Amino acid sequence: MTSGKIKVGAHELQCRIEGEAGNPWLILSNSLATDHAMWQPQIDTLTRTHRVLRYDTRGHGESAAPAGPYAFDDLVSDVIGLMDALEIEKATFMGLSLGGMTALGLALDHPDRIERILCCDARADAPDLYKQMWPAMIKKAREEGMDALVAPTLERWFSTNFRTNPTNRPALEATGDMIRRTAVEGYAGCASALMRLDYLPRLSQIAIPAHFIVGEHDPAAPPNVMREMAAATPGADFTVIPGAAHLSNVERPDVFNDIVATWLARS
Ligand SMILES: O=C(O)CC1=CCC(=O)O1
């Protein structure tokens, strides 16, 4: 395992590499207000077959938080910059929510570098709800700090069943800590990108294999929305994770890992 900072353009991104050298590359991209640690439940499974690169999206975790607003083009170029710096010619890319949206941008604009994508719990558009919700969340983060976002965010990200089961307290606390550690400027920068998200009209141009995965109870990227995204993407697969809400990889890791490992083995 190696971890450290890599300079991409004018700022540094925190990275962590696990799995055997020589295995095909798989890059994992985090959701808004988390960091690369959100993928911990997947690491044992995915490193059996892949060399896994996790990174903290700009403005998150230990990566730099340059002044916003950011655009998805920035988040996409960061990934290509990391691949260049690490001499990764081609990789499979999996992202959840903000990371899943980044996956769409990579599939559309860099199909020569990205072999296939897994787009989890992500939309491709900015509905009216996003245009109202994100300015309010940015204001709250700036005025009250990230701590004020922890409770309402955990409520959106995990089902009631998961949140009320005491055995899940460590996962909830770890996720709450990631939210608290996120830089306000980084959160605001990425939330601004969400307000201008506009990949939906281009999904029919995706020309690499794609798998859309969503938690059954995801309120942010509901299954009916992601089913339509998959239908608009040539040859795409679509899977619902039963019982999970937004962070489906944390809420149902066994189901999530089986689905991902099976798809990676056959696509
Ligand atoms: O925070 C949410 O509820 C939804 C979300 C949008 C982008 C992301 O990463 O999470």
The ligand as a Gaussian input file, in Angstrom:
#p B3LYP/6-31G(d) Opt

LIG

0 1
 O      -25.831000      14.760000      -0.311000
 C      -26.784000      14.301000      -0.948000
 O      -27.874000      14.096000      -0.412000
 C      -26.737000      13.998000      -2.402000
 C      -25.478000      14.117000      -3.093000
 C      -25.292000      14.766000      -4.251000
 C      -23.940000      14.624000      -4.678000
 C      -23.393000      13.777000      -3.623000
 O      -22.251000      13.304000      -3.602000
 O      -24.338000      13.525000      -2.682000

